[in-house]
Amino acid sequence: MTQQARFITLEGIDGAGKSSHINSIKHWITQRGVDLVTTREPGGTPFGEYLRSLVLHEKMDVMSETLIMFAARNEHIKQVIEPALKAGKWVLSDRFTDASFAYQGGGRQIPWDVLNTLTQWVEARVPDLTLLFDLDPAIARQRVSQVSPQPDRFEQEQAHFFNRVREAYLQRARDYPERIVVVNSAIELSQLNACVMAILNERLW
């Protein structure tokens, strides 16, 4: 059975568990005979990975951070995402534009109208499906501390920052319910994985 190219994104605060499900989602897609490109933001291209290292580790103004994120995204779209989709491949990205509204909009409090303008400049394709892994930031922080002995700039932020990030993500889900599916990451891992697989089956195949 041939399926049209799909663009899937995974979102959530650090520690919410989205990265833990990338391999199972990849397996679900590829076992159906689909060519898949797996990528991430910020990053996805050599230039994007360079910008990722800057934004994660160098001090900078919040607007500079925001512009760097969108510059990396522009390269990502032009060099990776659009070519893959045009070739009939599926694309699975660990974060995309919703992350900018959550982290730069919610966390850094950049006005959403600024982010909307930047999005209009660079975004050529809206994801077909976004899985938002949602978790209490306090629990997520505990998970991150167990696996990140040297936290980056974002992981070093205080609780109120991540509360704003989470609320911005949930606001995006309320604004785009046809695209964004909220997944409760507080449930047991096997149950969470089963929930993710059920969503994929319902929405994509």
TILOTI-825986 format. One record per atom (N, C-alpha, C): residue in one letter; atom name; x, y, z. Coordinates in steps of 0.2 Angstrom, whole numbers, plus 5000, padded with zeros to 4 digits. Layout:
! residues N
{rec A; CA; {X; Y; Z}}
...
***
This chain:
! residues 205
{rec M; N; {5004; 4994; 5000}}
{rec M; CA; {5000; 5000; 5000}}
{rec M; C; {5004; 5006; 5000}}
{rec T; N; {5004; 5010; 4995}}
{rec T; CA; {5008; 5017; 4995}}
{rec T; C; {5004; 5022; 4998}}
{rec Q; N; {5008; 5026; 5002}}
{rec Q; CA; {5006; 5031; 5006}}
{rec Q; C; {5009; 5038; 5004}}
{rec Q; N; {5006; 5043; 5004}}
{rec Q; CA; {5009; 5050; 5002}}
{rec Q; C; {5014; 5051; 5008}}
{rec A; N; {5019; 5056; 5006}}
{rec A; CA; {5024; 5058; 5011}}
{rec A; C; {5021; 5061; 5017}}
{rec R; N; {5024; 5060; 5022}}
{rec R; CA; {5021; 5063; 5029}}
{rec R; C; {5027; 5066; 5032}}
{rec F; N; {5025; 5071; 5036}}
{rec F; CA; {5029; 5075; 5040}}
{rec F; C; {5027; 5075; 5047}}
{rec I; N; {5031; 5071; 5052}}
{rec I; CA; {5029; 5070; 5059}}
{rec I; C; {5034; 5074; 5063}}
{rec T; N; {5031; 5077; 5068}}
{rec T; CA; {5036; 5080; 5073}}
{rec T; C; {5034; 5078; 5080}}
{rec L; N; {5039; 5078; 5084}}
{rec L; CA; {5039; 5076; 5091}}
{rec L; C; {5041; 5082; 5095}}
{rec E; N; {5037; 5084; 5100}}
{rec E; CA; {5038; 5090; 5104}}
{rec E; C; {5037; 5088; 5112}}
{rec G; N; {5039; 5092; 5116}}
{rec G; CA; {5039; 5092; 5123}}
{rec G; C; {5045; 5095; 5127}}
{rec I; N; {5044; 5096; 5133}}
{rec I; CA; {5049; 5099; 5137}}
{rec I; C; {5055; 5094; 5138}}
{rec D; N; {5061; 5096; 5139}}
{rec D; CA; {5066; 5091; 5141}}
{rec D; C; {5064; 5086; 5146}}
{rec G; N; {5065; 5080; 5145}}
{rec G; CA; {5063; 5075; 5150}}
{rec G; C; {5056; 5072; 5150}}
{rec A; N; {5053; 5075; 5145}}
{rec A; CA; {5046; 5072; 5144}}
{rec A; C; {5045; 5065; 5141}}
{rec G; N; {5051; 5063; 5138}}
{rec G; CA; {5051; 5056; 5135}}
{rec G; C; {5050; 5056; 5128}}
{rec K; N; {5050; 5061; 5124}}
{rec K; CA; {5049; 5061; 5117}}
{rec K; C; {5055; 5057; 5113}}
{rec S; N; {5061; 5058; 5116}}
{rec S; CA; {5067; 5055; 5112}}
{rec S; C; {5067; 5048; 5114}}
{rec S; N; {5064; 5045; 5119}}
{rec S; CA; {5064; 5038; 5121}}
{rec S; C; {5059; 5034; 5116}}
{rec H; N; {5055; 5038; 5112}}
{rec H; CA; {5051; 5034; 5107}}
{rec H; C; {5052; 5035; 5100}}
{rec I; N; {5058; 5038; 5099}}
{rec I; CA; {5060; 5039; 5092}}
{rec I; C; {5061; 5033; 5088}}
{rec N; N; {5065; 5028; 5091}}
{rec N; CA; {5066; 5022; 5088}}
{rec N; C; {5060; 5018; 5087}}
{rec S; N; {5055; 5018; 5092}}
{rec S; CA; {5049; 5014; 5090}}
{rec S; C; {5045; 5017; 5085}}
{rec I; N; {5045; 5023; 5085}}
{rec I; CA; {5041; 5027; 5079}}
{rec I; C; {5044; 5025; 5072}}
{rec K; N; {5051; 5026; 5072}}
{rec K; CA; {5055; 5024; 5066}}
{rec K; C; {5053; 5017; 5064}}
{rec H; N; {5053; 5012; 5069}}
{rec H; CA; {5051; 5005; 5067}}
{rec H; C; {5044; 5005; 5064}}
{rec W; N; {5040; 5008; 5067}}
{rec W; CA; {5033; 5008; 5065}}
{rec W; C; {5032; 5010; 5058}}
{rec I; N; {5036; 5015; 5056}}
{rec I; CA; {5036; 5018; 5049}}
{rec I; C; {5039; 5014; 5044}}
{rec T; N; {5045; 5012; 5046}}
{rec T; CA; {5050; 5008; 5041}}
{rec T; C; {5047; 5001; 5040}}
{rec Q; N; {5044; 4998; 5045}}
{rec Q; CA; {5041; 4991; 5044}}
{rec Q; C; {5035; 4991; 5039}}
{rec R; N; {5033; 4997; 5037}}
{rec R; CA; {5028; 4997; 5032}}
{rec R; C; {5030; 4999; 5025}}
{rec G; N; {5037; 4998; 5025}}
{rec G; CA; {5040; 4999; 5018}}
{rec G; C; {5041; 5006; 5016}}
{rec V; N; {5041; 5011; 5021}}
{rec V; CA; {5041; 5018; 5019}}
{rec V; C; {5049; 5020; 5020}}
{rec D; N; {5051; 5024; 5015}}
{rec D; CA; {5058; 5027; 5016}}
{rec D; C; {5057; 5033; 5021}}
{rec L; N; {5061; 5033; 5026}}
{rec L; CA; {5061; 5038; 5031}}
{rec L; C; {5067; 5042; 5032}}
{rec V; N; {5066; 5049; 5033}}
{rec V; CA; {5072; 5053; 5035}}
{rec V; C; {5071; 5055; 5043}}
{rec T; N; {5075; 5054; 5047}}
{rec T; CA; {5075; 5056; 5054}}
{rec T; C; {5080; 5062; 5055}}
{rec T; N; {5077; 5067; 5059}}
{rec T; CA; {5081; 5073; 5059}}
{rec T; C; {5079; 5076; 5066}}
{rec R; N; {5082; 5082; 5067}}
{rec R; CA; {5081; 5086; 5074}}
{rec R; C; {5082; 5093; 5073}}
{rec E; N; {5079; 5097; 5078}}
{rec E; CA; {5080; 5104; 5078}}
{rec E; C; {5082; 5106; 5086}}
{rec P; N; {5086; 5111; 5086}}
{rec P; CA; {5090; 5114; 5081}}
{rec P; C; {5095; 5109; 5078}}
{rec G; N; {5096; 5109; 5072}}
{rec G; CA; {5101; 5105; 5069}}
{rec G; C; {5099; 5102; 5062}}
{rec G; N; {5100; 5096; 5061}}
{rec G; CA; {5098; 5093; 5055}}
{rec G; C; {5102; 5094; 5049}}
{rec T; N; {5106; 5099; 5049}}
{rec T; CA; {5111; 5100; 5043}}
{rec T; C; {5118; 5102; 5047}}
{rec P; N; {5123; 5102; 5043}}
{rec P; CA; {5130; 5104; 5046}}
{rec P; C; {5130; 5111; 5049}}
{rec F; N; {5127; 5115; 5045}}
{rec F; CA; {5126; 5122; 5048}}
{rec F; C; {5121; 5123; 5054}}
{rec G; N; {5116; 5119; 5053}}
{rec G; CA; {5111; 5119; 5059}}
{rec G; C; {5114; 5116; 5065}}
{rec E; N; {5118; 5111; 5065}}
{rec E; CA; {5122; 5108; 5070}}
{rec E; C; {5127; 5113; 5074}}
{rec Y; N; {5130; 5116; 5069}}
{rec Y; CA; {5134; 5122; 5072}}
{rec Y; C; {5130; 5127; 5076}}
{rec L; N; {5125; 5129; 5073}}
{rec L; CA; {5121; 5134; 5077}}
{rec L; C; {5118; 5131; 5083}}
{rec R; N; {5116; 5124; 5083}}
{rec R; CA; {5114; 5121; 5089}}
{rec R; C; {5119; 5121; 5095}}
{rec S; N; {5125; 5120; 5093}}
{rec S; CA; {5131; 5121; 5098}}
{rec S; C; {5131; 5128; 5101}}
{rec L; N; {5130; 5133; 5097}}
{rec L; CA; {5130; 5140; 5099}}
{rec L; C; {5124; 5141; 5104}}
{rec V; N; {5118; 5139; 5102}}
{rec V; CA; {5112; 5141; 5106}}
{rec V; C; {5112; 5137; 5112}}
{rec L; N; {5115; 5131; 5112}}
{rec L; CA; {5114; 5127; 5119}}
{rec L; C; {5120; 5129; 5124}}
{rec H; N; {5125; 5132; 5121}}
{rec H; CA; {5131; 5133; 5126}}
{rec H; C; {5134; 5140; 5126}}
{rec E; N; {5132; 5145; 5122}}
{rec E; CA; {5134; 5152; 5122}}
{rec E; C; {5129; 5157; 5125}}
{rec K; N; {5131; 5161; 5129}}
{rec K; CA; {5127; 5166; 5131}}
{rec K; C; {5125; 5171; 5126}}
{rec M; N; {5119; 5173; 5125}}
{rec M; CA; {5116; 5178; 5120}}
{rec M; C; {5110; 5181; 5122}}
{rec D; N; {5108; 5186; 5118}}
{rec D; CA; {5102; 5189; 5119}}
{rec D; C; {5096; 5185; 5117}}
{rec V; N; {5090; 5186; 5120}}
{rec V; CA; {5085; 5181; 5118}}
{rec V; C; {5082; 5182; 5111}}
{rec M; N; {5083; 5188; 5108}}
{rec M; CA; {5081; 5189; 5101}}
{rec M; C; {5086; 5185; 5097}}
{rec S; N; {5093; 5186; 5099}}
{rec S; CA; {5098; 5182; 5095}}
{rec S; C; {5097; 5175; 5095}}
{rec E; N; {5095; 5172; 5100}}
{rec E; CA; {5093; 5165; 5101}}
{rec E; C; {5087; 5163; 5096}}
{rec T; N; {5082; 5167; 5096}}
{rec T; CA; {5077; 5166; 5092}}
{rec T; C; {5078; 5166; 5085}}
{rec L; N; {5082; 5171; 5083}}
{rec L; CA; {5084; 5172; 5076}}
{rec L; C; {5088; 5166; 5073}}
{rec I; N; {5093; 5164; 5078}}
{rec I; CA; {5097; 5158; 5077}}
{rec I; C; {5093; 5152; 5075}}
{rec M; N; {5088; 5151; 5080}}
{rec M; CA; {5083; 5145; 5079}}
{rec M; C; {5080; 5145; 5072}}
{rec F; N; {5078; 5151; 5070}}
{rec F; CA; {5074; 5151; 5064}}
{rec F; C; {5079; 5151; 5058}}
{rec A; N; {5085; 5153; 5059}}
{rec A; CA; {5090; 5152; 5053}}
{rec A; C; {5092; 5145; 5052}}
{rec A; N; {5093; 5141; 5058}}
{rec A; CA; {5094; 5134; 5057}}
{rec A; C; {5088; 5131; 5054}}
{rec R; N; {5082; 5133; 5056}}
{rec R; CA; {5076; 5130; 5053}}
{rec R; C; {5075; 5131; 5046}}
{rec N; N; {5077; 5137; 5043}}
{rec N; CA; {5077; 5138; 5036}}
{rec N; C; {5081; 5134; 5032}}
{rec E; N; {5087; 5133; 5035}}
{rec E; CA; {5092; 5128; 5031}}
{rec E; C; {5089; 5121; 5032}}
{rec H; N; {5086; 5119; 5037}}
{rec H; CA; {5084; 5112; 5038}}
{rec H; C; {5078; 5111; 5033}}
{rec I; N; {5074; 5116; 5033}}
{rec I; CA; {5068; 5115; 5028}}
{rec I; C; {5071; 5114; 5021}}
{rec K; N; {5075; 5119; 5019}}
{rec K; CA; {5077; 5119; 5012}}
{rec K; C; {5082; 5113; 5010}}
{rec Q; N; {5086; 5111; 5015}}
{rec Q; CA; {5091; 5106; 5013}}
{rec Q; C; {5088; 5099; 5015}}
{rec V; N; {5084; 5098; 5019}}
{rec V; CA; {5082; 5091; 5022}}
{rec V; C; {5075; 5090; 5021}}
{rec I; N; {5071; 5094; 5024}}
{rec I; CA; {5064; 5092; 5025}}
{rec I; C; {5060; 5092; 5018}}
{rec E; N; {5060; 5098; 5014}}
{rec E; CA; {5057; 5098; 5008}}
{rec E; C; {5059; 5093; 5003}}
{rec P; N; {5066; 5093; 5002}}
{rec P; CA; {5068; 5088; 4997}}
{rec P; C; {5066; 5081; 4998}}
{rec A; N; {5066; 5079; 5005}}
{rec A; CA; {5064; 5072; 5007}}
{rec A; C; {5056; 5071; 5005}}
{rec L; N; {5052; 5076; 5007}}
{rec L; CA; {5045; 5075; 5006}}
{rec L; C; {5044; 5075; 4998}}
{rec K; N; {5047; 5079; 4994}}
{rec K; CA; {5046; 5080; 4987}}
{rec K; C; {5048; 5073; 4984}}
{rec A; N; {5053; 5069; 4987}}
{rec A; CA; {5055; 5063; 4984}}
{rec A; C; {5050; 5057; 4987}}
{rec G; N; {5045; 5059; 4990}}
{rec G; CA; {5040; 5054; 4993}}
{rec G; C; {5042; 5051; 4999}}
{rec K; N; {5047; 5053; 5003}}
{rec K; CA; {5050; 5050; 5009}}
{rec K; C; {5046; 5053; 5015}}
{rec W; N; {5045; 5050; 5020}}
{rec W; CA; {5042; 5052; 5026}}
{rec W; C; {5048; 5056; 5030}}
{rec V; N; {5046; 5061; 5034}}
{rec V; CA; {5051; 5064; 5038}}
{rec V; C; {5049; 5064; 5046}}
{rec L; N; {5053; 5062; 5050}}
{rec L; CA; {5052; 5062; 5057}}
{rec L; C; {5057; 5067; 5061}}
{rec S; N; {5054; 5072; 5063}}
{rec S; CA; {5059; 5077; 5066}}
{rec S; C; {5058; 5078; 5074}}
{rec D; N; {5063; 5077; 5078}}
{rec D; CA; {5063; 5079; 5085}}
{rec D; C; {5063; 5086; 5086}}
{rec R; N; {5057; 5089; 5087}}
{rec R; CA; {5056; 5096; 5087}}
{rec R; C; {5056; 5100; 5080}}
{rec F; N; {5051; 5105; 5080}}
{rec F; CA; {5051; 5109; 5074}}
{rec F; C; {5048; 5116; 5077}}
{rec T; N; {5044; 5119; 5073}}
{rec T; CA; {5042; 5126; 5075}}
{rec T; C; {5038; 5127; 5081}}
{rec D; N; {5034; 5122; 5083}}
{rec D; CA; {5031; 5122; 5090}}
{rec D; C; {5036; 5124; 5095}}
{rec A; N; {5042; 5121; 5095}}
{rec A; CA; {5047; 5122; 5100}}
{rec A; C; {5049; 5129; 5101}}
{rec S; N; {5049; 5133; 5095}}
{rec S; CA; {5050; 5140; 5096}}
{rec S; C; {5045; 5144; 5100}}
{rec F; N; {5039; 5142; 5098}}
{rec F; CA; {5033; 5145; 5102}}
{rec F; C; {5033; 5143; 5109}}
{rec A; N; {5036; 5137; 5111}}
{rec A; CA; {5036; 5135; 5118}}
{rec A; C; {5042; 5138; 5121}}
{rec Y; N; {5048; 5137; 5119}}
{rec Y; CA; {5054; 5139; 5122}}
{rec Y; C; {5056; 5147; 5121}}
{rec Q; N; {5055; 5149; 5115}}
{rec Q; CA; {5057; 5156; 5114}}
{rec Q; C; {5051; 5161; 5116}}
{rec G; N; {5045; 5158; 5114}}
{rec G; CA; {5038; 5162; 5116}}
{rec G; C; {5036; 5161; 5123}}
{rec G; N; {5035; 5155; 5125}}
{rec G; CA; {5033; 5154; 5132}}
{rec G; C; {5039; 5155; 5137}}
{rec G; N; {5045; 5152; 5136}}
{rec G; CA; {5050; 5152; 5141}}
{rec G; C; {5054; 5159; 5141}}
{rec R; N; {5056; 5161; 5135}}
{rec R; CA; {5059; 5168; 5134}}
{rec R; C; {5054; 5174; 5134}}
{rec Q; N; {5048; 5172; 5133}}
{rec Q; CA; {5043; 5177; 5132}}
{rec Q; C; {5044; 5182; 5126}}
{rec I; N; {5046; 5179; 5121}}
{rec I; CA; {5046; 5183; 5114}}
{rec I; C; {5039; 5183; 5112}}
{rec P; N; {5037; 5189; 5110}}
{rec P; CA; {5030; 5190; 5108}}
{rec P; C; {5028; 5185; 5102}}
{rec W; N; {5022; 5182; 5103}}
{rec W; CA; {5020; 5177; 5098}}
{rec W; C; {5019; 5180; 5091}}
{rec D; N; {5018; 5186; 5090}}
{rec D; CA; {5017; 5189; 5084}}
{rec D; C; {5024; 5190; 5080}}
{rec V; N; {5029; 5190; 5084}}
{rec V; CA; {5036; 5190; 5081}}
{rec V; C; {5037; 5183; 5078}}
{rec L; N; {5035; 5178; 5082}}
{rec L; CA; {5037; 5171; 5080}}
{rec L; C; {5032; 5169; 5074}}
{rec N; N; {5026; 5172; 5074}}
{rec N; CA; {5022; 5171; 5068}}
{rec N; C; {5025; 5174; 5062}}
{rec T; N; {5028; 5180; 5062}}
{rec T; CA; {5031; 5183; 5057}}
{rec T; C; {5037; 5179; 5054}}
{rec L; N; {5041; 5177; 5059}}
{rec L; CA; {5047; 5173; 5057}}
{rec L; C; {5045; 5166; 5054}}
{rec T; N; {5039; 5163; 5057}}
{rec T; CA; {5037; 5157; 5054}}
{rec T; C; {5034; 5157; 5047}}
{rec Q; N; {5031; 5163; 5045}}
{rec Q; CA; {5029; 5164; 5039}}
{rec Q; C; {5034; 5165; 5034}}
{rec W; N; {5040; 5168; 5036}}
{rec W; CA; {5046; 5168; 5032}}
{rec W; C; {5049; 5162; 5030}}
{rec V; N; {5049; 5157; 5035}}
{rec V; CA; {5054; 5151; 5033}}
{rec V; C; {5050; 5145; 5033}}
{rec E; N; {5044; 5144; 5035}}
{rec E; CA; {5041; 5138; 5035}}
{rec E; C; {5037; 5136; 5029}}
{rec A; N; {5039; 5131; 5025}}
{rec A; CA; {5036; 5129; 5019}}
{rec A; C; {5031; 5124; 5020}}
{rec R; N; {5031; 5120; 5025}}
{rec R; CA; {5027; 5114; 5026}}
{rec R; C; {5025; 5113; 5034}}
{rec V; N; {5019; 5113; 5035}}
{rec V; CA; {5016; 5112; 5042}}
{rec V; C; {5016; 5104; 5043}}
{rec P; N; {5018; 5102; 5049}}
{rec P; CA; {5018; 5095; 5050}}
{rec P; C; {5011; 5092; 5049}}
{rec D; N; {5011; 5086; 5047}}
{rec D; CA; {5005; 5082; 5046}}
{rec D; C; {5002; 5080; 5053}}
{rec L; N; {5007; 5078; 5057}}
{rec L; CA; {5005; 5076; 5064}}
{rec L; C; {5011; 5078; 5069}}
{rec T; N; {5009; 5080; 5075}}
{rec T; CA; {5013; 5082; 5080}}
{rec T; C; {5011; 5079; 5086}}
{rec L; N; {5016; 5075; 5089}}
{rec L; CA; {5015; 5071; 5096}}
{rec L; C; {5018; 5076; 5101}}
{rec L; N; {5014; 5078; 5105}}
{rec L; CA; {5016; 5082; 5111}}
{rec L; C; {5017; 5078; 5117}}
{rec F; N; {5023; 5077; 5119}}
{rec F; CA; {5024; 5073; 5126}}
{rec F; C; {5023; 5078; 5131}}
{rec D; N; {5018; 5077; 5136}}
{rec D; CA; {5017; 5082; 5141}}
{rec D; C; {5018; 5078; 5148}}
{rec L; N; {5022; 5082; 5152}}
{rec L; CA; {5024; 5080; 5158}}
{rec L; C; {5025; 5086; 5163}}
{rec D; N; {5023; 5085; 5170}}
{rec D; CA; {5024; 5090; 5175}}
{rec D; C; {5032; 5092; 5174}}
{rec P; N; {5034; 5098; 5174}}
{rec P; CA; {5041; 5100; 5173}}
{rec P; C; {5045; 5098; 5179}}
{rec A; N; {5042; 5097; 5185}}
{rec A; CA; {5046; 5095; 5191}}
{rec A; C; {5048; 5088; 5190}}
{rec I; N; {5044; 5083; 5187}}
{rec I; CA; {5046; 5077; 5186}}
{rec I; C; {5051; 5076; 5180}}
{rec A; N; {5050; 5080; 5175}}
{rec A; CA; {5054; 5080; 5169}}
{rec A; C; {5061; 5083; 5171}}
{rec R; N; {5061; 5087; 5176}}
{rec R; CA; {5068; 5090; 5178}}
{rec R; C; {5072; 5084; 5182}}
{rec Q; N; {5068; 5080; 5186}}
{rec Q; CA; {5072; 5075; 5189}}
{rec Q; C; {5074; 5070; 5184}}
{rec R; N; {5071; 5069; 5179}}
{rec R; CA; {5073; 5064; 5174}}
{rec R; C; {5080; 5067; 5170}}
{rec V; N; {5079; 5073; 5169}}
{rec V; CA; {5085; 5076; 5165}}
{rec V; C; {5091; 5076; 5170}}
{rec S; N; {5090; 5078; 5176}}
{rec S; CA; {5096; 5078; 5181}}
{rec S; C; {5100; 5071; 5181}}
{rec Q; N; {5096; 5066; 5180}}
{rec Q; CA; {5099; 5059; 5180}}
{rec Q; C; {5103; 5057; 5174}}
{rec V; N; {5102; 5061; 5169}}
{rec V; CA; {5105; 5059; 5163}}
{rec V; C; {5110; 5064; 5160}}
{rec S; N; {5109; 5070; 5163}}
{rec S; CA; {5113; 5076; 5160}}
{rec S; C; {5118; 5079; 5166}}
{rec P; N; {5123; 5076; 5167}}
{rec P; CA; {5128; 5079; 5172}}
{rec P; C; {5130; 5086; 5170}}
{rec Q; N; {5131; 5088; 5164}}
{rec Q; CA; {5133; 5094; 5162}}
{rec Q; C; {5127; 5098; 5158}}
{rec P; N; {5122; 5101; 5161}}
{rec P; CA; {5116; 5103; 5158}}
{rec P; C; {5118; 5109; 5153}}
{rec D; N; {5114; 5110; 5148}}
{rec D; CA; {5115; 5115; 5143}}
{rec D; C; {5111; 5122; 5146}}
{rec R; N; {5111; 5127; 5142}}
{rec R; CA; {5108; 5133; 5144}}
{rec R; C; {5101; 5132; 5146}}
{rec F; N; {5097; 5128; 5142}}
{rec F; CA; {5090; 5127; 5143}}
{rec F; C; {5089; 5123; 5149}}
{rec E; N; {5093; 5118; 5150}}
{rec E; CA; {5092; 5113; 5156}}
{rec E; C; {5094; 5117; 5162}}
{rec Q; N; {5097; 5122; 5162}}
{rec Q; CA; {5099; 5126; 5168}}
{rec Q; C; {5094; 5131; 5170}}
{rec E; N; {5089; 5132; 5166}}
{rec E; CA; {5083; 5136; 5168}}
{rec E; C; {5079; 5134; 5174}}
{rec Q; N; {5076; 5139; 5177}}
{rec Q; CA; {5072; 5138; 5183}}
{rec Q; C; {5065; 5135; 5182}}
{rec A; N; {5062; 5133; 5187}}
{rec A; CA; {5055; 5129; 5186}}
{rec A; C; {5050; 5134; 5183}}
{rec H; N; {5050; 5140; 5184}}
{rec H; CA; {5045; 5145; 5181}}
{rec H; C; {5046; 5145; 5174}}
{rec F; N; {5052; 5144; 5171}}
{rec F; CA; {5054; 5144; 5164}}
{rec F; C; {5050; 5138; 5161}}
{rec F; N; {5051; 5132; 5164}}
{rec F; CA; {5048; 5126; 5161}}
{rec F; C; {5041; 5126; 5162}}
{rec N; N; {5038; 5129; 5167}}
{rec N; CA; {5031; 5130; 5167}}
{rec N; C; {5028; 5134; 5162}}
{rec R; N; {5031; 5139; 5160}}
{rec R; CA; {5029; 5143; 5154}}
{rec R; C; {5030; 5140; 5148}}
{rec V; N; {5035; 5136; 5147}}
{rec V; CA; {5036; 5132; 5141}}
{rec V; C; {5031; 5127; 5140}}
{rec R; N; {5029; 5123; 5146}}
{rec R; CA; {5024; 5118; 5145}}
{rec R; C; {5017; 5121; 5144}}
{rec E; N; {5015; 5127; 5147}}
{rec E; CA; {5009; 5130; 5145}}
{rec E; C; {5009; 5133; 5138}}
{rec A; N; {5014; 5135; 5135}}
{rec A; CA; {5014; 5137; 5128}}
{rec A; C; {5013; 5131; 5124}}
{rec Y; N; {5016; 5126; 5125}}
{rec Y; CA; {5015; 5120; 5121}}
{rec Y; C; {5008; 5118; 5121}}
{rec L; N; {5005; 5118; 5127}}
{rec L; CA; {4998; 5116; 5128}}
{rec L; C; {4993; 5121; 5125}}
{rec Q; N; {4995; 5127; 5124}}
{rec Q; CA; {4991; 5132; 5121}}
{rec Q; C; {4992; 5131; 5113}}
{rec R; N; {4997; 5129; 5111}}
{rec R; CA; {4998; 5127; 5104}}
{rec R; C; {4993; 5121; 5102}}
{rec A; N; {4993; 5116; 5107}}
{rec A; CA; {4989; 5110; 5106}}
{rec A; C; {4981; 5113; 5106}}
{rec R; N; {4980; 5117; 5110}}
{rec R; CA; {4973; 5120; 5110}}
{rec R; C; {4971; 5124; 5103}}
{rec D; N; {4976; 5127; 5101}}
{rec D; CA; {4975; 5131; 5094}}
{rec D; C; {4975; 5127; 5088}}
{rec Y; N; {4979; 5121; 5088}}
{rec Y; CA; {4979; 5117; 5082}}
{rec Y; C; {4977; 5109; 5084}}
{rec P; N; {4971; 5108; 5087}}
{rec P; CA; {4969; 5101; 5089}}
{rec P; C; {4969; 5096; 5083}}
{rec E; N; {4968; 5099; 5077}}
{rec E; CA; {4968; 5094; 5071}}
{rec E; C; {4975; 5091; 5070}}
{rec R; N; {4980; 5094; 5072}}
{rec R; CA; {4987; 5092; 5071}}
{rec R; C; {4991; 5090; 5077}}
{rec I; N; {4990; 5093; 5082}}
{rec I; CA; {4994; 5091; 5088}}
{rec I; C; {4990; 5087; 5093}}
{rec V; N; {4993; 5081; 5095}}
{rec V; CA; {4990; 5076; 5099}}
{rec V; C; {4994; 5076; 5106}}
{rec V; N; {4991; 5078; 5111}}
{rec V; CA; {4994; 5078; 5118}}
{rec V; C; {4994; 5071; 5120}}
{rec V; N; {5001; 5068; 5122}}
{rec V; CA; {5002; 5062; 5125}}
{rec V; C; {5004; 5063; 5132}}
{rec N; N; {5000; 5059; 5137}}
{rec N; CA; {5002; 5060; 5144}}
{rec N; C; {5008; 5056; 5146}}
{rec S; N; {5014; 5059; 5147}}
{rec S; CA; {5020; 5055; 5148}}
{rec S; C; {5021; 5053; 5155}}
{rec A; N; {5016; 5054; 5159}}
{rec A; CA; {5017; 5052; 5166}}
{rec A; C; {5015; 5045; 5167}}
{rec I; N; {5012; 5042; 5162}}
{rec I; CA; {5010; 5034; 5163}}
{rec I; C; {5016; 5030; 5162}}
{rec E; N; {5015; 5024; 5163}}
{rec E; CA; {5021; 5019; 5163}}
{rec E; C; {5023; 5018; 5155}}
{rec L; N; {5029; 5017; 5155}}
{rec L; CA; {5033; 5017; 5148}}
{rec L; C; {5029; 5013; 5143}}
{rec S; N; {5028; 5007; 5145}}
{rec S; CA; {5024; 5002; 5140}}
{rec S; C; {5018; 5005; 5138}}
{rec Q; N; {5014; 5007; 5142}}
{rec Q; CA; {5007; 5010; 5141}}
{rec Q; C; {5008; 5016; 5136}}
{rec L; N; {5013; 5020; 5138}}
{rec L; CA; {5014; 5026; 5134}}
{rec L; C; {5016; 5024; 5127}}
{rec N; N; {5020; 5019; 5126}}
{rec N; CA; {5022; 5017; 5119}}
{rec N; C; {5016; 5014; 5115}}
{rec A; N; {5012; 5011; 5119}}
{rec A; CA; {5006; 5008; 5116}}
{rec A; C; {5001; 5014; 5114}}
{rec C; N; {5001; 5019; 5118}}
{rec C; CA; {4997; 5025; 5116}}
{rec C; C; {4999; 5028; 5110}}
{rec V; N; {5006; 5029; 5109}}
{rec V; CA; {5009; 5032; 5103}}
{rec V; C; {5008; 5028; 5097}}
{rec M; N; {5008; 5021; 5097}}
{rec M; CA; {5007; 5017; 5092}}
{rec M; C; {5000; 5017; 5089}}
{rec A; N; {4995; 5018; 5094}}
{rec A; CA; {4988; 5018; 5093}}
{rec A; C; {4987; 5025; 5089}}
{rec I; N; {4990; 5030; 5091}}
{rec I; CA; {4989; 5037; 5088}}
{rec I; C; {4992; 5036; 5080}}
{rec L; N; {4997; 5033; 5080}}
{rec L; CA; {5000; 5033; 5073}}
{rec L; C; {4996; 5029; 5068}}
{rec N; N; {4993; 5023; 5071}}
{rec N; CA; {4989; 5019; 5067}}
{rec N; C; {4982; 5023; 5065}}
{rec E; N; {4980; 5027; 5069}}
{rec E; CA; {4973; 5030; 5068}}
{rec E; C; {4975; 5036; 5063}}
{rec R; N; {4980; 5040; 5064}}
{rec R; CA; {4981; 5046; 5061}}
{rec R; C; {4985; 5045; 5054}}
{rec L; N; {4989; 5040; 5053}}
{rec L; CA; {4994; 5040; 5048}}
{rec L; C; {4993; 5034; 5043}}
{rec W; N; {4989; 5029; 5045}}
{rec W; CA; {4989; 5023; 5041}}
{rec W; C; {4981; 5021; 5039}}
***
